[in-house]
């Protein structure tokens, strides 16, 4: 009887740590989303600006460009892939508007991907561009920045 109580107590304590850890991780991501939805000095939040850039450049995307963007976000876990795709597409849209581009080119997609992603993701980008036989040397200045 006493052994069973000790084992059950350890199970409860262990399960409590697991639950607290999972809730902490979930709270972290919810807090990040909350911070992105807070208005900045211009009155728009980071998410509002993402939506703005995507809407303004929606007509500039080609089928090849969307395919390349989807290929570039492939290594992102499925749960976060849509969020990553939207934030990268927004950065690409911002660059396209700044450069007054007529369409979203491979150059804009690669440049936007480099600017929008952390440095650790750039290895995947280089490998993917090499597999598609796209010269990445014009983008090395962004990779090293």
C-alpha positions in Angstrom: 0.0 0.0 0.0 2.8 2.4 0.9 4.7 1.7 -2.3 1.7 2.4 -4.4 1.2 5.8 -2.7 4.8 6.8 -3.3 4.7 5.8 -7.0 1.4 7.6 -7.5 2.8 10.7 -5.7 5.9 10.8 -8.0 3.6 10.4 -11.0 1.5 13.4 -9.8 4.6 15.5 -9.2 6.1 14.6 -12.6 2.8 15.3 -14.4 2.6 18.6 -12.6 6.0 19.6 -13.9 5.0 18.6 -17.5 1.8 20.6 -17.3 3.5 23.7 -15.9 6.2 23.4 -18.7 3.6 23.0 -21.5 1.6 26.0 -20.1 4.7 28.1 -19.9 5.6 27.3 -23.5 2.1 28.1 -24.7 2.1 31.3 -22.6 5.3 32.4 -24.2 3.9 32.1 -27.7 0.7 33.8 -26.7 2.6 36.7 -25.2 4.7 37.1 -28.3 1.5 37.2 -30.4 0.0 39.8 -28.0 3.1 42.0 -28.3 2.9 41.8 -32.1 -0.8 42.9 -32.0 0.0 46.0 -29.8 -0.1 49.3 -31.8 3.2 51.0 -32.4 3.7 54.8 -32.5 2.1 55.0 -36.0 -1.1 53.4 -34.7 -0.7 50.1 -36.5 0.6 46.9 -35.0 3.2 44.6 -36.6 0.3 42.3 -37.7 -1.5 45.2 -39.3 1.5 46.1 -41.3 1.9 42.5 -42.4 -1.7 42.4 -43.7 -1.1 45.8 -45.4 2.0 44.6 -47.3 0.3 41.3 -48.3 -2.8 43.1 -49.6 -0.9 45.8 -51.4 1.3 43.3 -53.3 -1.2 40.4 -53.8 -1.5 41.1 -57.5 2.3 41.2 -58.0 2.8 37.5 -57.1 3.3 35.0 -59.9 2.6 31.2 -59.7 6.4 30.5 -59.7 6.9 33.0 -56.9 4.3 31.4 -54.7 5.8 28.0 -55.4 9.2 29.2 -54.5 7.9 30.8 -51.3 6.1 27.5 -50.3 9.3 25.5 -51.0 11.3 27.9 -48.8 9.0 27.5 -45.8 8.9 23.7 -46.1 11.4 23.0 -43.3 9.2 25.0 -40.8 7.0 22.7 -38.7 3.5 22.4 -40.1 2.0 24.1 -37.0 4.0 27.3 -37.6 4.3 27.2 -41.5 1.3 29.5 -42.2 2.6 32.1 -39.8 6.1 31.9 -41.2 4.7 32.2 -44.8 2.7 35.3 -43.9 5.6 37.1 -42.2 8.1 36.3 -45.0 5.5 37.3 -47.7 4.9 40.5 -45.8 8.6 41.3 -45.8 8.9 40.5 -49.5 5.9 42.8 -50.1 7.4 45.6 -48.1 10.6 45.3 -50.2 8.6 45.2 -53.4 6.7 48.4 -52.5 9.9 50.2 -51.4 11.6 49.2 -54.8 8.3 50.0 -56.7 8.5 46.6 -58.4 6.2 45.5 -61.1 6.1 41.9 -60.0 7.6 39.7 -57.2 10.8 38.3 -58.7 13.1 35.5 -57.5 15.5 38.2 -56.4 12.9 39.9 -54.1 11.8 36.5 -52.7 15.4 35.5 -51.8 16.2 39.0 -50.4 12.9 39.1 -48.4 13.5 35.5 -47.1 17.0 36.5 -45.9 15.8 39.7 -44.2 12.8 38.0 -42.6 14.4 34.8 -41.2 17.1 34.2 -38.6 20.6 33.5 -39.7 20.4 29.8 -38.9 17.8 29.4 -41.7 20.1 30.7 -44.3 22.0 27.4 -44.7 18.7 25.8 -45.9 18.2 28.7 -48.3 21.7 28.3 -49.8 21.2 24.5 -50.2 17.8 25.0 -51.8 19.0 27.6 -54.2 21.9 25.4 -55.2 19.6 22.4 -55.8 17.4 24.7 -58.1 20.6 25.9 -59.8 20.0 29.5 -58.8 23.1 31.6 -58.3 23.1 33.0 -54.8 26.2 35.1 -55.0 24.3 38.4 -55.6 22.6 37.8 -52.2 25.8 37.2 -50.2 25.9 40.8 -49.0 22.5 40.2 -47.3 23.6 36.8 -45.9 26.6 38.4 -44.3 24.9 41.5 -43.0 
